[in-house]
């Protein structure tokens, strides 16, 4: 991995330049974990009683800090994660947007007021906080994803312990530090560092009432099983195998721009990355030459250096995994169009994999396997009738275990809308790539099937993870009234 562990020290390195140490972190000990749990549970008793609009002030203070130091935080993220500085800036902006949005939700933690079926009685339902939360985040969005969890967690009145990925822990640490510098009461916001063993120890504690996890489906299943033992509220945002369907009338230039961003942004290391291109053969012949030309510039072979807009692979383990999956796909009959090899195994500075395009059959196992790398699988059809093409394309797109994000490019609004409603995924796009989820409002981030367990992040639906309902009945009749029995005719 990019991070190196020496004794009890986590050494965080720049994946573009492995000789550069970005930060060092002490791995949380059992004693420190015990202390965090105690402080989190103690702080919840008072923090949960603070009015939500007052809690919002801390989020706004934190957002103000990020606005003032936006470029500084973006450069740190760029160095520890490896994504382009442009992407890093966008991610820091997402932190700001998320904090501001959920600060506003502090005045909109609405309940429900209804009419009782009996006279002289009122009934209403409110949302209340649950307890200490364990937030486990991934390395590919080391600032944004923690903010997606922290902001709704805090505004709802819960305390938290953030356990960021060992491959990119600094950006998460900064967010927790800034919140505490803004004056949060002791124990409300805490950080644990280390690998899966630290997560497991925290997850096993009964004092933890909520767990929110972003990562692989395999690990998510283990977390769900362990959370169920003590009935923790569990939110999972897991893997994806996302398709982009291209109709013949699609704007080819727009498609190429979308594929470059969707398939190769962050070197394909996004759960929403465009992994599959479903397209008629003659349309593929039209767009692939230009796409190949553009992605070939992502790595300077002469100087053995990645372009500024092309990210390295986060770790040597992930680099080998990507290459192994590609080779298995080729062995199963895929045709290599470009790429398909390791460009730098770390010997020349970082871990780089060639931007890859494969032509592949829907029956090839790789067509349904999440790669998490810069690999686009092209599934070619030969159907001139646009409605029949769409039917076949949707059958292929939906025939996977995941259901995170899908996209369609077409000028035919009727077929485009049909596709949006028939895609089996939590996110769908028309004339845009499979990545680019917005923050707040009507944008709920999450997926179907094995992409998660129904929870959502980013929009106000995220509050459901961190709140529980309480129904309050007030009887002012001065008599015993029995629901249903008193009303029996």
C-alpha positions in Angstrom: 0.0 0.0 0.0 1.0 3.7 -0.3 1.2 4.0 3.5 4.0 2.2 5.2 3.7 0.7 8.7 6.7 0.8 11.0 6.2 -0.6 14.5 3.2 1.5 15.6 3.6 4.3 13.1 1.6 4.8 9.9 3.8 6.6 7.3 1.7 8.3 4.6 3.4 8.7 1.3 2.7 10.6 -1.9 1.5 8.0 -4.5 3.0 10.2 -7.3 6.3 10.3 -5.6 6.8 7.5 -3.1 10.0 9.0 -1.7 8.0 11.9 -0.3 6.5 11.4 3.1 3.3 13.4 3.5 2.5 12.7 7.2 3.0 10.2 10.0 0.3 8.9 12.3 0.4 6.8 15.4 -1.8 3.7 15.1 -4.5 3.8 17.8 -3.8 1.4 20.7 -6.4 -0.6 22.7 -6.0 1.9 25.5 -6.7 4.8 23.2 -9.7 3.1 21.7 -11.1 2.5 25.2 -10.6 6.2 26.0 -12.3 7.3 22.7 -15.3 5.1 23.4 -15.7 6.5 26.9 -15.3 10.1 25.7 -17.7 9.7 22.8 -20.4 8.1 25.0 -20.0 10.8 27.7 -20.1 13.7 25.2 -23.3 12.3 23.5 -25.3 12.9 26.7 -24.7 16.7 26.5 -24.2 17.2 22.7 -27.5 15.5 21.9 -29.3 18.1 24.0 -27.8 21.1 22.1 -30.4 22.6 19.8 -29.7 21.7 16.2 -29.4 25.3 15.0 -26.6 25.7 17.6 -24.9 22.6 16.4 -25.1 24.1 12.9 -22.9 27.0 13.9 -19.9 24.6 14.3 -20.4 23.3 10.8 -20.5 26.8 9.4 -17.3 27.7 11.3 -15.6 24.7 9.8 -16.8 25.6 6.3 -15.4 29.1 6.8 -12.0 27.7 7.7 -12.1 25.5 4.6 -13.0 28.5 2.4 -10.1 30.5 3.8 -7.6 27.6 3.4 -9.1 25.9 0.3 -5.9 25.8 -1.8 -3.8 24.6 1.1 -6.1 21.7 1.8 -6.4 20.9 -1.9 -2.7 20.6 -2.2 -2.5 18.3 0.8 -5.2 16.1 -0.7 -3.5 16.1 -4.1 -0.2 15.0 -2.4 -1.6 12.2 -0.2 -4.2 10.8 -2.7 -2.5 11.5 -6.1 -5.6 12.8 -7.9 -5.1 15.9 -10.0 -5.0 19.2 -8.3 -8.1 20.2 -10.2 -10.0 17.2 -8.8 -8.6 17.9 -5.3 -9.9 21.5 -5.5 -13.3 20.2 -6.4 -13.3 17.8 -3.5 -12.5 20.5 -1.0 -15.3 22.5 -2.5 -17.5 19.5 -1.9 -16.5 19.5 1.8 -17.6 23.2 2.0 -20.9 22.6 0.2 -21.7 19.6 2.4 -21.0 21.4 5.7 -23.1 24.4 4.6 -26.0 22.2 3.4 -26.3 20.2 6.5 -25.9 23.3 8.7 -29.1 24.5 7.0 -30.7 21.2 7.8 -30.3 22.1 11.5 -33.5 24.2 11.0 -35.2 21.5 9.0 -35.1 18.4 11.1 -38.8 18.0 10.5 -41.1 15.6 12.2 -44.7 14.7 11.4 -47.9 16.0 13.0 -51.1 14.1 12.5 -54.6 13.9 13.7 -55.4 11.5 16.5 -58.3 9.1 15.9 -59.6 10.0 19.4 -60.9 13.4 20.7 -58.9 15.7 22.9 -55.6 13.9 21.9 -52.6 15.1 19.9 -50.0 12.9 18.2 -46.8 13.7 16.5 -43.4 12.1 15.6 -40.0 13.7 15.9 -36.4 12.6 14.9 -33.8 12.2 17.7 -30.1 11.3 17.7 -29.0 7.7 18.3 -25.6 7.7 19.9 -21.9 7.4 19.2 -21.1 6.7 15.5 -18.2 4.9 13.9 -17.4 6.4 10.5 -15.1 4.3 8.2 -14.0 5.9 5.0 -12.1 5.1 1.9 -8.9 6.6 0.4 -10.3 7.7 -3.0 -12.2 10.7 -1.5 -10.3 11.2 1.7 -11.9 14.6 2.5 -15.4 14.6 0.8 -16.6 11.2 2.1 -15.7 11.9 5.7 -17.7 15.2 5.3 -20.6 13.3 3.9 -20.8 11.3 7.1 -19.6 13.8 9.7 -22.0 16.7 8.8 -25.3 14.8 9.0 -24.0 12.9 12.1 -23.2 16.1 14.0 -26.3 18.1 13.0 -28.4 15.2 14.1 -26.9 15.3 17.6 -24.6 12.3 17.5 -20.9 12.1 18.4 -18.4 10.2 16.2 -15.1 8.5 15.8 -13.7 8.7 12.3 -11.5 5.9 11.0 -10.1 7.0 7.7 -8.3 4.7 5.3 -4.7 4.0 6.2 -3.8 4.9 2.6 -4.9 8.5 2.9 -5.6 9.5 6.6 -4.4 13.1 6.6 -7.3 14.8 4.9 -9.8 13.2 7.4 -7.6 14.1 10.3 -7.5 17.7 9.2 -11.3 17.8 9.1 -11.6 16.4 12.6 -8.9 18.8 13.8 -10.6 21.8 12.3 -14.0 20.9 13.9 -12.3 20.7 17.3 -10.5 23.9 16.7 -13.9 25.5 16.0 -14.8 24.7 19.7 -16.7 21.4 19.6 -17.1 20.0 23.1 -14.5 17.4 24.0 -15.3 13.9 22.8 -17.8 14.9 20.1 -15.4 14.5 17.2 -12.5 12.0 17.4 -10.1 10.3 15.1 -8.8 6.7 15.2 -5.9 5.7 12.8 -4.8 2.3 11.6 -6.0 -0.5 9.4 -8.8 -3.0 9.6 -7.9 -4.2 13.0 -8.7 -0.8 14.5 -12.0 -0.7 12.7 -12.8 -4.2 14.0 -12.1 -3.2 17.6 -14.3 -0.1 17.4 -17.1 -2.0 15.6 -17.1 -4.6 18.4 -17.9 -2.1 21.1 -21.6 -2.0 22.1 -21.3 1.7 23.0 -21.1 2.4 19.2 -24.7 2.7 18.0 -24.2 3.7 14.4 -21.7 2.5 11.8 -21.3 4.1 8.4 -18.9 2.5 5.9 -17.7 3.3 2.4 -15.6 0.6 0.7 -15.8 -2.8 -1.0 -18.8 -5.0 -1.0 -16.9 -7.9 0.6 -15.9 -5.8 3.6 -19.3 -4.2 3.7 -20.9 -7.6 4.2 -18.6 -8.4 7.1 -19.4 -5.0 8.7 -23.1 -5.6 8.3 -22.8 -9.0 10.0 -20.9 -7.6 12.9 -23.1 -4.6 13.3 -26.2 -6.8 13.5 -24.8 -8.6 16.6 -25.6 -5.6 18.7 -28.3 -4.1 16.5 -26.2 -1.1 15.4 -27.8 1.1 12.7 -25.7 0.4 9.7 -25.2 2.4 6.5 -23.2 0.9 3.6 -21.9 2.5 0.4 -20.1 -0.2 -1.6 -19.0 -1.2 -5.1 -20.2 -0.6 -8.6 -20.0 -1.9 -12.1 -21.4 1.0 -14.1 -22.4 1.2 -17.7 -22.7 3.9 -20.3 -25.1 3.2 -23.1 -24.5 5.1 -26.4 -27.3 5.4 -28.9 -26.4 6.0 -32.6 -27.7 9.6 -32.5 -25.5 10.6 -29.5 -23.1 13.6 -29.8 -19.8 11.8 -30.3 -17.7 14.7 -29.0 -19.7 14.8 -25.8 -19.5 11.1 -25.4 -15.7 11.1 -25.7 -15.4 13.9 -23.1 -17.7 12.0 -20.8 -15.8 8.8 -21.2 -12.4 10.4 -20.4 -13.8 11.9 -17.2 -16.0 8.9 -16.3 -13.6 6.1 -17.0 -10.2 7.7 -16.3 -10.8 10.4 -13.8 -8.9 9.4 -10.6 -7.5 6.6 -12.8 -10.9 4.8 -12.5 -10.6 4.5 -8.7 -14.2 5.6 -8.0 -17.2 3.5 -7.2 -19.1 5.4 -9.9 -16.4 5.1 -12.6 -17.6 4.2 -16.1 -16.5 0.6 -16.4 -18.6 -0.6 -19.4 -19.4 1.0 -22.7 -22.4 -0.5 -24.5 -22.5 0.7 -28.0 -23.2 -0.4 -31.6 -20.1 -1.5 -33.5 -20.2 1.3 -36.1 -20.6 3.9 -33.4 -17.7 2.4 -31.6 -15.6 2.6 -34.7 -16.4 6.3 -34.9 -15.4 7.3 -31.3 -12.7 4.9 -30.2 -9.8 6.2 -32.4 -10.2 9.7 -30.9 -10.6 8.3 -27.4 -7.5 6.2 -27.7 -5.5 9.2 -29.0 -6.6 11.4 -26.0 -5.9 8.8 -23.3 -2.5 7.9 -24.7 -1.3 11.3 -23.6 -2.0 10.5 -19.9 1.5 9.1 -19.3 4.8 10.3 -20.6 6.7 7.1 -21.3 9.9 9.0 -22.2 10.1 10.7 -18.8 8.2 7.9 -17.0 5.8 10.3 -15.5 2.0 10.6 -15.3 0.2 13.6 -16.7 -1.0 16.2 -14.2 -4.6 15.1 -14.9 -3.9 11.4 -14.6 -3.8 9.8 -11.1 -1.5 7.1 -9.9 -2.9 3.9 -8.5 -3.1 4.2 -4.7 -1.0 1.1 -3.8 1.2 -1.7 -5.2 -1.5 -4.2 -4.1 -4.2 -2.4 -6.1 -1.8 -2.1 -9.1 -1.3 -5.8 -9.2 -5.0 -6.5 -8.7 -5.9 -4.4 -11.7 -3.3 -6.1 -13.9 -4.4 -9.5 -12.8 -8.1 -8.8 -13.6 -7.2 -7.5 -17.0 -5.0 -10.5 -17.8 -7.8 -12.8 -16.7 -10.2 -11.0 -19.0 -7.9 -11.4 -21.9 -7.5 -15.1 -21.1 -11.3 -15.4 -21.2 -11.4 -13.9 -24.7 -11.3 -10.2 -24.4 -9.5 -8.2 -27.1 -7.0 -5.6 -26.0 -7.5 -2.3 -27.9 -4.9 -0.3 -25.9 -3.1 -0.2 -22.5 -3.3 -3.4 -20.5 0.0 -3.1 -18.7 1.8 -1.6 -15.7 3.6 1.6 -16.6 5.4 2.1 -13.3 5.5 -0.4 -10.4 6.9 2.3 -8.1 10.5 2.1 -9.4 10.2 5.4 -11.1 8.2 7.3 -8.6 4.7 6.0 -8.4 2.2 3.3 -9.3 0.8 3.8 -12.7 -1.4 1.6 -14.9 -1.9 2.3 -18.6 -5.4 3.7 -19.5 -6.9 0.6 -21.0 -9.7 -0.3 -23.4 -10.9 -3.8 -24.0 -13.5 -5.2 -26.3 -15.4 -7.8 -24.4 -18.3 -10.2 -24.5 -21.1 -9.9 -21.9 -20.3 -13.5 -20.9 -16.7 -12.6 -20.0 -16.4 -12.6 -16.1 -14.6 -9.3 -16.3 -17.7 -7.7 -17.7 -19.3 -8.1 -14.3 -16.3 -7.7 -12.0 -15.5 -4.4 -10.3 -11.9 -3.4 -11.3 -11.4 -0.1 -9.6 -8.9 1.1 -12.1 -8.5 2.9 -15.5 -10.1 0.1 -17.6 -13.0 0.5 -20.0 -14.7 -2.6 -21.3 -16.5 -2.1 -24.7 -19.5 -4.3 -25.3 -20.4 -4.0 -29.0 -23.9 -4.7 -30.4 -25.2 -4.8 -33.9 -28.8 -3.5 -33.9 -30.0 -0.6 -36.1 -33.4 -0.3 -34.5 -32.9 2.1 -31.6 -35.7 0.6 -29.4 -34.4 -2.9 -29.9 -30.8 -1.7 -29.2 -32.0 0.0 -26.0 -33.8 -3.2 -24.8 -30.6 -5.3 -25.4 -28.3 -2.7 -23.9 -30.4 -2.3 -20.7 -30.5 -6.1 -20.3 -26.7 -6.1 -20.3 -26.4 -3.0 -18.1 -28.7 -4.5 -15.4 -27.3 -8.0 -15.5 -24.7 -7.3 -12.7 -24.7 -7.7 -8.9 -24.2 -4.0 -8.4 -26.6 -1.0 -8.9 -24.8 2.3 -8.3 -24.7 4.4 -11.4 -25.6 4.2 -15.1 -25.7 6.6 -18.0 -27.2 7.0 -21.5 -26.2 9.4 -24.3 -28.9 10.1 -26.9 -30.8 13.0 -28.5 -34.0 11.0 -28.3 -35.7 12.2 -25.1 -38.3 9.5 -25.2 -35.7 6.7 -25.3 -33.5 8.6 -22.8 -36.3 8.8 -20.3 -37.3 5.2 -20.7 -33.7 4.2 -20.0 -33.5 6.4 -16.9 -36.5 4.6 -15.4 -35.4 1.1 -16.4 -31.8 1.3 -15.2 -31.4 -0.8 -12.0 -29.3 1.7 -10.1 -29.5 4.4 -7.5 -27.9 7.0 -9.8 -28.7 7.6 -13.5 -27.6 10.2 -16.0 -28.8 11.4 -19.4 -26.0 12.9 -21.6 -23.5 12.9 -18.8 -21.0 10.3 -17.4 -21.7 8.0 -14.5 -19.7 10.2 -12.1 -20.4 13.6 -10.7 -23.0 13.3 -7.9 -23.9 16.7 -6.5 -24.3 17.7 -2.9 -27.6 18.3 -1.1 -31.1 19.0 -2.1 -32.6 16.4 -4.4 -29.3 14.5 -4.9 -29.2 11.3 -2.9 -26.0 9.3 -3.3 -26.2 5.5 -3.0 -27.1 2.4 -4.9 -29.2 -0.7 -5.3 -28.4 -4.4 -5.0 -25.0 -5.2 -3.6 -23.9 -1.6 -3.8 -25.4 -1.0 -0.4 -28.2 -1.5 2.1 -30.5 1.3 1.1 -28.9 4.1 2.9 -28.1 7.4 1.2 -25.4 10.1 1.5 -25.0 13.7 0.2 -28.7 14.8 0.4 -31.1 15.2 3.3 -31.9 11.5 3.2 -28.5 11.0 4.9 -30.1 12.2 8.1 -32.0 8.9 8.2 -28.8 7.1 9.1 -28.2 9.3 12.1 -31.7 9.7 13.6 -34.4 7.6 15.0 -38.2 8.2 15.3 -40.1 8.9 18.5 -43.9 9.2 18.4 -45.4 11.4 21.1 -49.0 11.1 22.2 -50.6 13.7 24.5 -54.1 12.9 25.9 -55.9 15.8 27.5 -59.3 14.2 27.7 -59.1 13.5 31.5 -60.4 10.0 30.7 -58.9 6.7 29.7 -59.1 6.3 25.9 -58.2 3.1 24.3 -57.0 3.2 20.7 -59.3 1.2 18.4 -61.2 -0.3 21.4 -62.8 3.1 22.3 -63.7 3.7 18.7 -65.1 0.2 18.0 -68.6 0.5 16.5 
